[in-house]
Amino acid sequence: MIRSLFWLGFFLAQGLLVAQTVEGTVQDQQTGEPLVFVNISLGHSQQGTITDMDGRFSLTAAAGDTLRFSYVGYEDQEIVLKGQLALQVRLAPMAVELATVVVRPGENPAWRIIRATVANRGQHDPGQLAGYQYRAYHKTVFTIDSVSDPTPLDPATADDPVEARTDSLLQAAFLNDMHLWLTETVTENYFRRPNQRKEYVLASRSSIPNDLTGGFNPIDFQPFGFYQEIIRLDFANRDYLNPISRGTFDRYYFALADTLYQGPDTTFIIRYQPLPGKNFFGLQGLLYINSDGYAIENVIAEPADTLQLLGFRIQQQARRVDGRWFPQQLQTDLSFRIQMGGEYTGYAFRNRSEIDEVSFSPPPADHFNHYFRESGPAPAAVDWDSLRTLPLDQREANTYIWWDTLPELRSTYRFLKAYTGVLLAVSSGWWTAGPVDIVLPDLFRNNRYEKVRLGLGLRTSPALIRWGHLYAYAGYGFGDRAWKYGGALEVKLYEARDLRLGLSYANDLAEPGITTLLTAANNPWAGLNARNAARVLMDQIEETRVDLYYRPWPRVQLNPYYSREHRQPTYDYTFLGNEQSWTRFRQESLGLRLRWAPREQLVKMGRLETLLREVWPVVEFAASRNWAPDQSLDYFRLTGQLTHRLRTKVLGATEVRLQAGWLSEQAPYAWLFNAPGGRTPGNGAVNTAFTFQTMGLNEFVADRFVYLFLEHGFGRLLGRLNTRYSQPELSLVQYGGWSRLTEPSVHEGLVLQGFPAGYWESGVQLDNLLCVPYFQTFYLGLGVGVRYRWGYYHLPEWRDNLRWTLNLTMAI
């Protein structure tokens, strides 16, 4: 019996010593937040693993083994295993984290690793692959993180006990039990080099009604892969210099913080931050470089700018898929405060994406159309438990349920439903009213000729007609006391290539000398700009038009058209030609418009169609043959435009626009080229980009021209005076052009002229000279700019050549 007990005890002890799977989580000791990418090693061997995005880990160890937990900015902790298979580890933050730059004799040991990572970027950058596809689950949470005084109000001592009770209940609910907003999205994503991207939204769910976001995608908040020289973060409206870029040692400091061995591979954990005295938008955080190809296995990035009010934290984790490193988990956390007096509320916006079903087979070219992101018809029923790769916690589950059921939230829910409905209508340009839509831009317009114009535009909705739409509008101008009206019929012929046939009629007003180019989105707001309100010279027109729209390739738009119009100037003007004179004009045109935007990302969510972000270059072109036999007119009209934005790593960004136009013969003023002047009568101005601010609105006109617009923004890169209340950003402007009006004598009633000697305008702008933290959420910046007109067309009075502007900006 004793012998049996001995052998039983012996085998039990051996079982305890056999390696088993130990799982657990690592959290911040003070906040309870999970710690991401914590280094976990077995004893002092440095063999081990790291935690994932949720602070979880799993490794094989035996009883008696020692687990060492190390993380930059936290105290190390060692745990001796005593047979437990589940651990909850809490690391204590260091009292003071020394982030100083240490100068060592010889070469920094981190440099060799960073050099190898920079050299191997092309192998691991997803954008350099021939193609890939994957499925992704995205979860976005908007929540209250903290309040200055979490103590609930006491209804017994409040002036309004009912309101105090409601406020206390909601404060407790939003702080502990639910979020302000939760949305989930499942997508299929496709990429084909160089710039073909496609995202299908398979399913989407939101806690807020009429949510028009359709969920979010990783690249909405961070780069897909961390290998680009410049990391553009649109939510911050800033370009950050990647620490993994050429010349990085001149701007970034690196320190090898830890090393982890995982089988045959080694993970180097490197802390990085901008060097002292370097003035650029930089990042700080941790890089986890794997010796297998020197790929970025994990990355943590935060802004190094201590003055920035909007905080963010970017985290990425990559894994090997079929021998290649590819992103697996991405998370971006945004944080900000709203402060009034001594009280504040802290908010957080968290976006998490989980990627699986990765394939490196390039999708076929016909898999892509002109939409970067597109949602299909809503499925009748969605089994979210089967779609989720990341389960909901109790607080997230409550968010879906309580918004619908909590009595104290019903009024807020109704308000949000109405508000998001209005937001959707304003964004799309259409207010749905059953079988018809109200076209919002037709309700109100204003310009210096009509003064105020009120009207109504109606368009059939897809619920009534799915193969196209009918549209009609009418409006009355109180300045000219005249009605305008028109209508259109559009038929969808082949939606995959945006093939549409349109017939339209308009009895309306039009500005002379203007070229209308194609727009990216099919949106009624697209043709409106600041110049519309400043227009003074107008023609009465009656136009019948046939348009065919087509995208032979996803980023190429074509628009052949036929137009027949009658024009009556509302100002004193006569055109002389062939020993005759005309004050009314008739013209027929056969033309083609083209637009090429190779990197553009167009999004269609339901009926909302918009650009996800502005991406350059964009090339636009228009050509037409125009004739009027009874007025002896027969000529060609050509216009072209190139817009581009060139970014540099340390000297800011340059925006450039090149425009040119040509007429083969003389034509009435209505079809010449108005120079893009921005100065209006009364010394006002149209402050838009690529407009001569010192030139009158209708001061110059031509039958051929070339304009070049250059704007370079240094940002804060040249400035050293960066404080909480002054963060100057310098921009330089240089505009110039040449134009010629071949025969000014054929135009009577107006003084028309080109500028064959060249028109020049130079300027400088300083934004954010004065910064005011607005509720501690963002900065309201006040700046000043000046433009100067010089050269041959310099005006006699020097003051008339200057144009001063006060600029109000918003920054983070």
C-alpha positions in Angstrom: 0.0 0.0 0.0 2.8 2.4 0.9 4.6 1.5 -2.3 1.5 2.2 -4.3 1.1 5.6 -2.7 4.7 6.3 -3.4 4.4 5.6 -7.1 1.1 7.5 -7.3 2.8 10.6 -5.7 5.8 10.2 -8.0 3.7 10.2 -11.2 1.6 13.1 -10.0 4.8 15.1 -9.4 6.1 14.2 -12.8 2.8 15.4 -14.3 3.2 18.7 -12.6 6.7 19.1 -14.0 5.6 18.3 -17.6 5.2 21.4 -19.7 1.7 22.7 -20.0 0.0 25.6 -21.7 -0.2 28.6 -19.5 -2.6 31.4 -20.5 -3.3 34.8 -19.0 -3.6 38.5 -19.3 -1.3 41.4 -18.5 -2.9 44.7 -17.3 -1.8 48.1 -16.0 -1.9 47.9 -12.2 -3.5 51.3 -11.8 -6.0 51.5 -14.6 -6.7 47.8 -15.4 -6.2 48.5 -19.1 -4.6 45.6 -21.0 -1.0 46.0 -21.9 -0.1 45.3 -25.5 3.0 43.6 -26.7 4.5 42.8 -23.2 7.6 40.8 -23.4 7.2 37.4 -21.5 10.3 35.3 -21.2 11.1 32.0 -19.5 13.5 32.8 -16.7 16.5 34.6 -18.0 16.7 32.6 -21.2 14.7 35.2 -23.2 12.7 32.5 -24.8 9.1 33.3 -24.7 6.3 35.3 -26.3 4.5 38.6 -26.2 0.9 39.7 -25.4 -1.6 40.5 -28.1 -3.9 43.5 -28.6 -6.0 42.5 -25.6 -3.1 41.8 -23.3 -3.5 38.1 -23.6 -0.7 35.5 -23.9 -0.2 31.8 -24.2 3.0 29.8 -23.8 4.2 26.4 -22.8 5.8 26.1 -19.3 6.1 23.7 -16.4 5.7 24.1 -12.7 8.8 25.6 -11.2 9.5 27.7 -14.3 9.9 31.5 -13.8 8.1 33.8 -16.1 9.6 37.3 -16.5 7.3 40.1 -17.6 9.0 43.3 -19.0 7.5 46.3 -20.7 9.0 49.7 -21.4 7.8 52.2 -18.8 6.8 49.5 -16.3 8.5 47.7 -13.5 9.7 44.1 -14.3 7.9 41.3 -12.6 8.8 37.6 -12.1 6.3 34.9 -11.3 7.3 31.3 -10.3 4.7 28.8 -11.6 3.2 26.5 -9.1 1.0 24.5 -11.4 -1.5 27.3 -12.2 -2.7 27.4 -15.8 -4.3 30.8 -15.8 -2.6 34.0 -14.7 -3.7 37.6 -14.3 -0.6 39.8 -14.1 -0.6 43.5 -13.2 2.5 45.5 -13.9 3.2 48.7 -12.0 4.2 51.8 -14.0 7.5 53.3 -13.2 7.3 56.4 -11.0 9.4 58.3 -13.6 10.1 57.0 -17.1 13.4 58.4 -18.3 13.1 59.1 -22.0 16.4 60.8 -22.3 18.8 60.3 -25.3 21.8 58.3 -24.2 25.0 58.8 -26.1 27.1 55.6 -26.1 30.7 55.0 -27.4 30.7 53.3 -30.7 27.6 52.6 -32.8 24.2 52.4 -31.3 23.3 48.6 -31.3 19.8 49.4 -32.5 21.1 51.1 -35.7 22.1 47.8 -37.3 18.5 46.4 -36.8 16.9 49.6 -38.1 19.1 49.7 -41.2 18.1 46.1 -42.0 14.4 47.0 -41.5 14.7 50.0 -43.8 16.5 47.9 -46.4 13.8 45.2 -46.4 10.7 47.5 -46.4 9.9 46.6 -50.0 9.6 42.9 -49.1 7.1 43.4 -46.3 5.1 46.5 -47.4 1.6 45.2 -48.4 1.4 48.0 -51.0 4.3 46.5 -52.9 2.7 43.1 -53.3 1.2 42.1 -56.7 -2.1 41.7 -54.9 -4.0 40.3 -51.9 -7.4 39.8 -50.5 -8.7 39.3 -47.0 -11.8 39.4 -44.8 -11.9 41.8 -41.8 -14.0 42.4 -38.8 -14.0 46.0 -37.5 -15.4 47.3 -34.2 -15.6 51.0 -33.4 -16.4 52.3 -29.9 -17.0 55.9 -28.9 -17.0 56.2 -25.1 -16.6 58.4 -22.0 -13.3 57.5 -20.4 -13.3 59.8 -17.4 -14.9 62.8 -15.8 -13.4 65.3 -13.4 -16.0 64.6 -10.7 -17.4 61.0 -10.9 -19.5 61.6 -7.8 -23.2 61.3 -8.8 -25.6 64.1 -8.0 -27.8 63.7 -4.9 -31.4 64.0 -5.9 -32.4 65.0 -2.4 -30.3 68.2 -2.5 -30.8 69.1 -6.1 -33.2 71.8 -7.3 -34.8 69.4 -9.7 -34.7 65.9 -8.1 -36.1 64.1 -11.2 -33.4 65.7 -13.5 -30.7 65.0 -11.0 -31.7 61.3 -10.7 -31.7 61.0 -14.5 -28.3 62.7 -14.9 -26.8 60.5 -12.1 -28.2 57.3 -13.7 -26.9 58.2 -17.2 -23.5 59.3 -15.8 -23.1 55.9 -14.1 -24.3 54.1 -17.2 -22.0 55.8 -19.6 -19.0 55.6 -17.3 -19.3 51.9 -16.3 -22.0 50.0 -18.2 -22.3 51.2 -21.8 -20.7 53.3 -24.5 -21.9 56.3 -26.4 -21.7 54.6 -29.7 -20.8 51.1 -31.0 -20.6 49.9 -34.6 -19.5 46.6 -36.2 -18.6 46.0 -39.8 -17.5 42.9 -41.7 -15.8 43.6 -45.0 -14.1 41.8 -47.9 -11.0 43.7 -49.1 -9.1 43.4 -52.4 -5.9 45.0 -53.6 -4.2 44.9 -57.0 -1.0 46.8 -57.6 -0.4 49.7 -58.1 -3.5 51.5 -56.9 -6.6 49.3 -57.3 -8.4 48.9 -54.0 -11.9 47.6 -53.2 -13.8 47.1 -50.0 -17.2 45.4 -49.9 -19.2 46.0 -46.8 -20.9 42.6 -46.2 -22.7 43.5 -42.9 -22.8 46.5 -40.7 -24.5 47.2 -37.4 -24.7 50.3 -35.2 -26.2 51.3 -31.9 -27.3 54.7 -33.4 -30.1 54.9 -36.0 -29.4 56.2 -39.5 -25.7 55.7 -39.0 -24.2 56.8 -42.3 -20.6 55.8 -41.6 -21.0 52.2 -42.6 -18.3 51.4 -40.1 -14.6 52.1 -40.4 -11.6 50.4 -42.0 -8.0 50.2 -40.7 -6.7 52.7 -43.3 -9.2 55.3 -42.2 -7.0 55.8 -39.1 -3.6 54.4 -39.8 -1.5 53.1 -42.7 -2.0 49.5 -43.7 1.5 48.3 -42.8 4.1 50.6 -41.3 6.5 51.0 -44.1 5.7 54.3 -45.9 8.3 57.1 -45.7 5.5 59.6 -44.6 2.5 58.5 -42.6 -0.5 60.5 -43.4 -3.1 60.6 -40.7 -6.2 62.3 -42.0 -8.0 62.6 -38.7 -5.0 64.7 -37.5 -4.6 66.4 -40.8 -0.8 65.9 -40.5 2.0 64.1 -42.2 4.3 62.2 -39.7 7.8 61.1 -40.6 8.1 57.3 -40.2 11.0 56.2 -38.0 11.5 53.4 -40.6 12.6 55.7 -43.4 15.8 56.8 -45.2 17.9 59.2 -43.2 16.1 58.3 -40.0 19.2 58.5 -37.7 19.4 62.3 -38.4 16.0 62.8 -36.8 15.1 59.8 -34.6 16.8 58.3 -31.5 16.6 54.5 -31.1 17.3 52.4 -28.0 17.4 48.6 -27.9 15.1 48.0 -24.9 14.7 44.2 -24.9 15.3 41.0 -26.9 13.0 38.0 -27.1 13.8 34.6 -28.6 11.0 32.6 -30.2 12.3 29.4 -31.6 14.8 30.2 -34.4 13.7 33.8 -34.5 14.6 36.8 -32.5 12.3 39.8 -31.8 14.2 43.1 -31.1 12.2 45.6 -29.0 13.3 49.1 -29.9 12.2 52.3 -28.3 12.2 55.4 -30.6 11.5 59.1 -30.3 12.6 62.3 -32.1 16.0 63.6 -31.4 16.2 66.8 -29.2 16.0 70.0 -31.2 14.6 68.4 -34.3 11.5 70.3 -35.5 9.2 68.0 -37.4 6.0 66.0 -36.8 7.4 62.9 -35.3 6.2 59.8 -33.5 7.3 57.9 -30.4 6.8 54.4 -29.2 8.0 50.8 -29.7 9.1 48.8 -32.7 9.2 45.0 -32.5 11.5 43.8 -35.3 11.6 40.1 -36.1 14.9 38.7 -37.4 13.0 36.7 -40.0 13.4 39.2 -42.9 13.7 42.1 -40.4 10.0 42.7 -40.6 8.0 44.8 -38.3 6.2 42.3 -36.1 4.5 44.8 -33.9 4.5 48.6 -33.6 3.2 51.2 -31.1 3.1 54.8 -32.2 2.0 58.0 -30.5 2.5 61.7 -31.3 5.7 63.1 -29.9 4.2 66.6 -30.0 3.5 67.6 -26.3 1.2 70.5 -27.4 -1.2 68.3 -29.4 -4.7 68.2 -27.8 -5.9 65.2 -29.7 -4.1 62.1 -28.4 -3.8 58.9 -30.5 -2.2 55.5 -30.1 -1.6 53.3 -33.2 -1.0 49.6 -32.7 -0.3 47.0 -35.3 0.5 43.3 -35.1 1.7 41.3 -38.1 2.0 37.5 -38.6 3.4 35.2 -41.2 0.9 34.1 -43.8 2.2 31.6 -46.4 5.7 32.8 -45.6 5.0 36.5 -45.8 4.5 39.0 -43.1 1.0 40.6 -43.2 -1.1 42.7 -40.8 -3.3 40.7 -38.5 -4.6 43.2 -35.9 -4.8 46.9 -36.1 -6.1 49.3 -33.4 -6.2 53.1 -33.2 -7.3 54.9 -30.0 -8.1 58.6 -30.2 -8.6 60.6 -27.0 -9.6 64.1 -26.2 -11.2 66.2 -23.5 -13.9 68.8 -23.4 -13.3 71.1 -20.5 -15.5 73.9 -19.2 -14.1 75.8 -16.2 -12.6 73.4 -13.8 -14.7 70.4 -15.0 -13.9 68.1 -17.9 -15.0 65.0 -19.6 -12.6 62.7 -21.3 -13.7 60.9 -24.5 -12.1 58.0 -26.4 -12.7 56.7 -29.9 -11.3 53.2 -30.4 -11.2 51.4 -33.7 -10.2 47.7 -33.8 -9.7 45.5 -36.9 -9.1 41.8 -37.1 -7.9 40.3 -40.4 -8.2 36.7 -41.5 -8.7 34.6 -44.7 -5.7 36.2 -46.3 -4.8 35.3 -49.8 -2.0 36.6 -52.0 -3.6 35.8 -55.3 -4.1 39.1 -57.1 -7.8 39.7 -57.8 -8.7 40.0 -61.4 -8.9 43.5 -62.9 -12.6 43.3 -63.5 -13.1 42.8 -59.7 -12.6 46.6 -59.3 -15.0 49.4 -60.2 -14.9 53.1 -59.5 -15.9 52.7 -55.8 -13.2 52.1 -53.3 -15.9 51.2 -50.6 -19.3 50.0 -51.4 -22.2 48.4 -49.4 -24.6 46.0 -50.9 -28.2 45.4 -50.0 -28.7 44.9 -46.3 -29.1 41.2 -45.6 -32.4 40.1 -44.1 -30.8 38.5 -41.1 -27.2 38.5 -39.8 -25.8 36.0 -37.4 -23.2 38.3 -35.8 -21.9 35.6 -33.4 -20.7 33.7 -36.5 -19.2 36.8 -38.1 -17.4 38.2 -35.1 -13.7 37.3 -34.6 -13.7 39.5 -31.5 -16.5 38.9 -29.0 -18.5 41.7 -27.4 -17.9 42.3 -23.7 -20.8 43.1 -21.4 -20.4 46.9 -21.7 -20.5 46.6 -25.5 -23.5 44.3 -25.5 -25.3 46.7 -23.2 -24.8 49.5 -25.7 -26.9 47.8 -28.3 -29.6 46.9 -25.8 -29.9 50.0 -23.6 -30.1 52.6 -26.3 -33.3 50.9 -27.4 -34.8 50.1 -24.0 -33.6 52.5 -21.3 -36.4 55.0 -20.6 -34.0 57.7 -19.7 -32.4 57.5 -23.2 -35.5 57.5 -25.3 -35.6 61.3 -25.9 -31.9 61.2 -26.7 -32.4 58.3 -29.0 -35.2 60.1 -30.9 -33.0 63.2 -31.2 -30.1 61.2 -32.6 -32.4 59.5 -35.0 -33.5 62.9 -36.3 -30.0 64.4 -36.2 -28.4 61.5 -38.2 -31.3 61.7 -40.7 -30.6 65.4 -41.2 -26.8 64.7 -41.4 -27.4 62.0 -44.0 -29.6 64.4 -46.1 -27.1 67.2 -45.9 -24.2 64.9 -46.9 -26.0 63.3 -49.8 -27.8 66.4 -51.0 -31.2 64.7 -51.0 -33.9 64.6 -48.5 -36.0 61.5 -49.0 -39.8 62.2 -49.0 -41.3 58.9 -49.9 -41.2 58.2 -53.7 -39.4 61.5 -54.4 -36.4 63.3 -53.0 -36.0 67.0 -52.3 -32.8 68.3 -53.8 -31.4 70.5 -51.1 -29.1 72.8 -53.2 -32.2 73.9 -55.1 -33.9 75.3 -52.0 -31.7 78.4 -51.6 -29.0 80.1 -53.6 -27.5 83.5 -53.6 -25.3 85.6 -55.8 -24.7 89.3 -56.5 -27.0 89.2 -59.6 -30.0 87.3 -58.2 -29.4 88.4 -54.6 -31.5 85.7 -53.0 -33.0 82.8 -54.9 -35.6 80.4 -53.4 -36.8 77.3 -55.2 -37.6 73.6 -55.1 -36.1 70.6 -56.8 -37.7 67.2 -56.9 -36.1 63.9 -58.0 -37.5 60.4 -58.1 -36.0 58.1 -55.4 -34.7 54.6 -56.1 -37.8 53.3 -54.3 -39.9 54.6 -57.2 -37.5 54.1 -60.2 -34.4 51.9 -59.9 -33.2 52.2 -63.5 -32.6 55.9 -63.3 -34.3 59.1 -62.1 -36.5 62.0 -63.2 -35.6 65.5 -61.9 -37.3 68.9 -62.1 -36.6 72.2 -60.5 -37.8 75.8 -60.4 -36.5 78.9 -58.6 -37.2 82.6 -58.3 -34.5 85.3 -58.0 -35.5 88.3 -55.9 -32.7 90.5 -57.4 -33.6 90.0 -61.1 -37.3 89.1 -60.4 -37.3 86.2 -62.8 -38.1 82.5 -62.7 -35.7 79.8 -63.7 -36.6 76.2 -64.3 -35.4 72.9 -65.8 -35.4 69.2 -65.6 -33.6 66.0 -66.5 -34.0 62.3 -67.2 -31.1 59.9 -66.5 -31.0 56.2 -67.3 -28.5 53.7 -65.8 -27.2 51.5 -68.6 -24.4 49.6 -66.9 -23.8 50.4 -63.2 -20.5 48.4 -63.0 -18.9 51.0 -65.3 -21.1 53.9 -64.3 -22.6 54.1 -67.8 -25.4 56.6 -67.8 -27.4 58.4 -70.4 -28.8 61.8 -69.5 -31.2 64.2 -71.2 -31.6 67.7 -69.7 -33.2 71.1 -70.3 -32.6 74.3 -68.5 -34.0 77.9 -68.7 -31.6 79.5 -66.2 -28.6 81.7 -65.7 -24.9 81.0 -66.4 -21.7 82.9 -65.9 -19.9 83.7 -69.1 -16.3 82.5 -69.7 -16.5 79.5 -67.4 -15.4 75.9 -68.1 -17.3 73.2 -66.2 -15.2 70.1 -65.5 -16.2 66.7 -64.3 -16.5 66.0 -60.6 -15.6 62.8 -58.7 -18.8 62.1 -56.9 -22.3 62.0 -58.2 -23.6 64.5 -55.6 -25.7 67.7 -56.1 -23.3 69.7 -53.9 -20.4 68.9 -56.2 -20.7 71.8 -58.6 -21.1 74.5 -55.9 -18.1 76.7 -54.9 -17.4 80.1 -53.2 -17.3 81.9 -56.6 -21.0 81.2 -57.1 -22.0 83.8 -54.4 -19.8 86.5 -55.9 -20.9 86.3 -59.5 -22.1 89.6 -61.1 -22.1 89.1 -64.9 -24.7 86.5 -65.9 -26.3 85.3 -69.1 -29.8 84.1 -69.5 -29.6 80.7 -71.2 -31.9 78.1 -72.6 -30.0 74.8 -73.1 -30.9 71.3 -74.3 -28.3 68.7 -73.6 -27.5 65.0 -74.1 -24.8 63.4 -71.9 -23.3 60.0 -71.9 -21.2 59.2 -68.8 -18.8 56.2 -68.8 -15.8 54.8 -66.8 -13.8 52.6 -69.1 -11.4 52.1 -66.2 -12.2 52.6 -62.5 -10.3 55.9 -62.2 -11.1 57.3 -65.6 -14.3 59.3 -66.3 -15.5 60.1 -69.8 -18.4 62.4 -70.8 -19.2 62.8 -74.5 -22.1 65.3 -74.9 -24.1 67.3 -77.4 -25.5 70.7 -76.4 -27.7 73.3 -78.0 -28.1 76.6 -76.3 -29.4 80.2 -76.7 -27.7 83.0 -74.7 -28.8 86.5 -73.9 -26.3 88.6 -71.9 -27.9 90.6 -69.0 -25.2 93.3 -69.5 -24.3 95.6 -72.3 -22.4 93.5 -74.8 -22.2 93.1 -78.6 -20.1 90.7 -80.6 -18.8 91.8 -84.1 -18.0 89.3 -86.7 -18.1 89.1 -90.5 -19.3 92.7 -90.8 -22.3 91.8 -88.5 -23.1 92.3 -84.9 -25.0 90.2 -82.4 -26.3 90.7 -78.9 -28.0 87.3 -78.7 -26.2 84.0 -79.4 -27.0 80.5 -80.4 -24.5 77.7 -80.4 -24.4 73.9 -80.8 -21.5 71.9 -79.3 -20.2 68.4 -79.6 -17.7 67.7 -76.9 -15.8 65.3 -74.6 -14.8 65.8 -71.0 -12.3 63.5 -69.3 -11.1 63.1 -65.7 -8.3 60.8 -64.5 -7.6 60.4 -60.8 -5.4 57.3 -60.4 -5.4 57.3 -56.6 -8.8 58.6 -55.8 -11.0 56.7 -53.3 -14.7 57.1 -53.9 -17.1 55.7 -51.3 -20.7 54.7 -51.7 -22.7 53.8 -48.6 -26.3 53.5 -49.4 -27.2 56.7 -51.3 -24.3 58.7 -50.0 -21.5 59.1 -52.5 -18.4 61.0 -51.5 -14.6 61.0 -51.6 -12.9 59.3 -48.7 -10.0 61.7 -49.0 -8.4 64.0 -51.5 -5.6 62.2 -53.3 -3.5 63.5 -56.2 -2.7 63.8 -59.0 -5.9 64.6 -60.9 -5.9 65.4 -64.6 -8.9 67.0 -66.2 -9.6 67.8 -69.9 -12.4 69.2 -72.0 -12.6 69.5 -75.8 -15.5 70.6 -78.0 -16.3 71.6 -81.5 -18.8 74.6 -81.5 -20.7 76.0 -84.3 -23.5 78.5 -85.2 -24.1 78.7 -88.9 -26.3 81.7 -88.9 -23.6 83.6 -87.0 -20.7 82.3 -89.0 -19.2 80.6 -85.9 -17.2 77.4 -86.1 -14.3 76.8 -83.7 -12.6 74.3 -81.4 -12.3 74.9 -77.6 -9.7 73.0 -75.5 -9.0 73.2 -71.8 -6.8 71.1 -69.5 -5.9 71.1 -65.9 -3.4 69.1 -63.7 -3.5 69.3 -59.9 -0.9 67.6 -57.7 0.4 67.6 -54.2 4.1 66.8 -53.6 5.1 65.9 -50.0 8.6 66.0 -48.6 9.8 64.4 -45.4 11.1 67.5 -43.7 10.1 70.6 -45.7 6.3 70.3 -45.9 4.1 69.9 -48.9 3.7 71.7 -52.3 0.4 72.0 -54.1 0.6 72.8 -57.8 -2.0 73.4 -60.4 -1.3 73.9 -64.1 -4.2 75.1 -66.3 -4.2 75.8 -70.1 -6.9 76.7 -72.7 -7.1 77.4 -76.4 -9.8 78.6 -78.9 -9.1 78.1 -82.6 -11.1 81.2 -83.6 -12.7 84.2 -82.1 -15.9 83.6 -80.1 -18.4 85.6 -78.1 -17.5 86.5 -74.5 -19.8 83.7 -73.2 -17.3 81.1 -74.6 -14.0 82.7 -73.9 -11.9 82.0 -70.8 -12.4 84.2 -67.8 -9.2 84.4 -65.7 -9.7 83.0 -62.1 -9.7 86.3 -60.3 -11.0 86.5 -56.7 -11.3 90.2 -56.0 -14.9 91.4 -56.0 -16.4 95.0 -56.1 -16.1 96.7 -52.7 -12.7 95.1 -52.1 -14.1 91.8 -51.2 -12.5 88.5 -52.2 -13.3 84.9 -53.0 -10.8 83.1 -50.8 -10.3 79.8 -52.6 -7.2 78.0 -53.6 -5.8 78.5 -57.1 -7.5 81.9 -57.5 -5.7 85.2 -58.1 -6.6 87.1 -55.0 -5.4 90.5 -56.3 -7.2 90.2 -59.7 -10.8 91.3 -60.3 -13.5 88.7 -60.7 -14.0 89.6 -64.4 -10.9 91.7 -65.0 -9.2 89.6 -67.6 -10.5 87.3 -70.4 -8.7 85.4 -73.2 -9.0 83.0 -76.0 -5.7 81.2 -75.0 -4.0 81.0 -71.6 -1.5 79.2 -69.4 -1.7 79.5 -65.5 0.6 78.1 -62.9 -0.3 78.0 -59.2 2.2 77.0 -56.6 1.6 76.9 -52.8 4.1 75.5 -50.4 3.2 74.9 -46.7 6.2 74.4 -44.4 3.8 73.8 -41.4 5.7 74.3 -38.2 8.8 72.8 -39.7 10.6 76.2 -39.9 9.4 77.6 -36.7 10.9 77.3 -33.3 8.3 79.5 -31.5 5.9 76.7 -30.6 4.0 77.2 -27.4 0.5 76.5 -26.2 -0.7 79.9 -27.5 1.4 80.3 -30.6 2.3 77.7 -33.2 3.1 79.6 -36.4 2.8 77.7 -39.7 4.5 79.3 -42.7 3.2 79.1 -46.3 4.5 80.7 -49.5 2.4 81.4 -52.5 3.5 82.1 -56.1 0.9 82.4 -58.9 1.6 83.4 -62.4 0.2 83.2 -65.9 0.0 84.3 -69.5 -3.1 84.9 -71.6 -4.0 86.6 -74.8 -7.2 88.0 -76.4 -6.4 87.9 -80.1 -8.9 90.5 -81.3 -10.3 92.7 -78.5 -12.0 95.0 -81.1 -14.7 92.5 -81.9 -16.1 92.9 -78.4 -18.1 96.0 -77.6 -19.8 97.2 -74.4 -17.2 95.6 -72.1 -13.5 96.3 -71.8 -11.9 92.9 -72.4 -8.2 92.2 -72.2 -5.7 89.4 -71.6 -2.3 89.7 -70.0 0.2 88.8 -72.7 3.0 90.4 -70.6 2.4 88.0 -67.7 0.5 88.3 -64.5 2.3 87.7 -61.2 1.1 87.4 -57.7 3.2 86.4 -54.7 2.2 85.9 -51.1 3.1 84.7 -47.6 0.8 83.4 -44.9 1.4 82.7 -41.2 -1.3 80.6 -39.7 -1.8 80.0 -35.9 0.1 83.1 -34.8 -2.4 83.1 -32.0 -3.8 79.8 -30.7 -6.6 79.5 -28.2 -7.4 76.1 -26.8 -11.2 75.7 -27.3 -12.7 73.7 -24.4 -9.2 72.1 -24.3 -10.4 70.0 -27.3 -8.8 71.7 -30.3 -7.0 75.0 -31.1 -8.7 77.9 -32.7 -5.9 79.6 -34.6 -5.7 83.2 -35.9 -3.3 84.0 -38.7 -2.6 86.6 -41.3 -1.7 86.5 -45.0 -0.8 89.0 -47.7 -0.7 88.8 -51.5 1.0 91.3 -53.7 0.4 92.0 -57.4 3.5 92.9 -59.3 5.0 93.1 -62.8 3.5 94.7 -65.9 -0.1 94.8 -64.5 0.9 96.4 -61.3 -1.7 99.0 -60.4 -0.7 102.7 -60.0 -1.7 102.9 -56.3 0.4 100.5 -54.3 -2.3 99.8 -51.8 -4.5 98.4 -54.6 -1.9 95.7 -55.3 -2.1 94.3 -51.8 -4.6 91.8 -50.4 -4.6 91.2 -46.7 -6.5 88.3 -45.1 -7.2 87.2 -41.6 -7.3 83.4 -41.4 -9.2 81.4 -38.8 -8.1 77.8 -38.6 -8.8 74.7 -36.5 -6.0 72.4 -35.4 -5.4 69.6 -32.9 
